[in-house]
Amino acid sequence: TITARAGIMMNFHRLVKEHARELAELIVKENGKNITEALADIAKGNETVEYACSLPQLATGSTLRVSSSVTCQDRRGAPRGVAHV
């Protein structure tokens, strides 16, 4: 179910937070970024995980503010092919 998947994502979110420094060090080694950039990359990626955790609420057709500049809104309408405007 969507709630079970959200629970898995919440656990993943927690693990990323707990191991952010270790993950950042891997990014530094693999990509040559400094540690501040690597930590920022992890934080931004974890925002996406937070969004995935909110899917049960979004499935009801609500609006979610993901960050200061990003708002996600679920709109129910008739499918319009590959893209929906």
C-alpha positions in Angstrom: 0.0 0.0 0.0 1.0 3.6 -0.4 1.2 4.0 3.4 3.6 1.0 3.7 5.8 2.5 1.0 5.8 5.9 2.8 6.9 4.1 6.0 9.9 2.6 4.1 10.8 6.0 2.8 10.6 7.5 6.3 13.0 4.9 7.5 15.3 5.7 4.5 15.0 9.4 5.4 16.1 8.7 9.0 19.1 6.6 7.8 20.3 9.3 5.4 20.1 11.9 8.2 22.0 9.6 10.5 24.8 8.8 8.0 24.9 12.2 6.2 28.5 12.8 7.1 29.6 9.4 5.8 27.6 9.9 2.6 29.1 13.3 2.1 32.7 11.9 2.5 31.9 9.4 -0.3 30.7 12.3 -2.5 33.9 14.2 -1.8 36.0 11.2 -2.8 34.0 10.3 -5.9 33.2 13.8 -7.3 35.8 16.1 -5.9 33.3 18.4 -4.2 34.1 20.0 -0.9 32.3 18.7 2.2 29.9 21.6 2.4 28.7 21.0 -1.2 28.4 17.3 -0.5 26.3 17.9 2.6 24.1 20.3 0.7 23.6 17.7 -2.0 22.5 15.2 0.6 20.1 17.7 2.3 18.5 18.5 -1.1 18.1 14.8 -1.9 16.6 14.2 1.5 14.0 16.9 0.7 12.9 14.6 -2.2 12.6 11.8 0.2 10.4 13.9 2.5 8.2 14.6 -0.5 7.9 10.8 -1.1 7.0 10.4 2.6 4.1 12.8 2.1 2.5 10.8 -0.8 -0.4 9.4 1.4 -1.5 13.0 2.1 -1.0 14.1 -1.5 -3.1 11.2 -2.8 -6.1 12.9 -1.2 -5.6 15.9 -3.5 -3.9 18.3 -1.1 -1.1 20.8 -1.5 2.3 20.4 0.2 5.0 22.9 0.7 8.2 20.9 0.1 10.6 23.8 0.6 10.6 27.6 0.6 10.4 27.7 -3.2 8.7 24.4 -4.0 5.0 23.6 -3.6 3.6 20.3 -4.8 -0.1 20.0 -5.6 -2.1 17.0 -6.6 -4.7 17.7 -9.2 -7.2 15.2 -10.3 -8.4 15.6 -13.8 -8.9 13.7 -17.0 -5.7 12.3 -18.6 -4.5 14.3 -21.5 -1.9 12.0 -22.9 1.8 12.1 -22.1 1.9 15.6 -20.7 -0.7 17.3 -18.5 -0.6 21.1 -18.4 
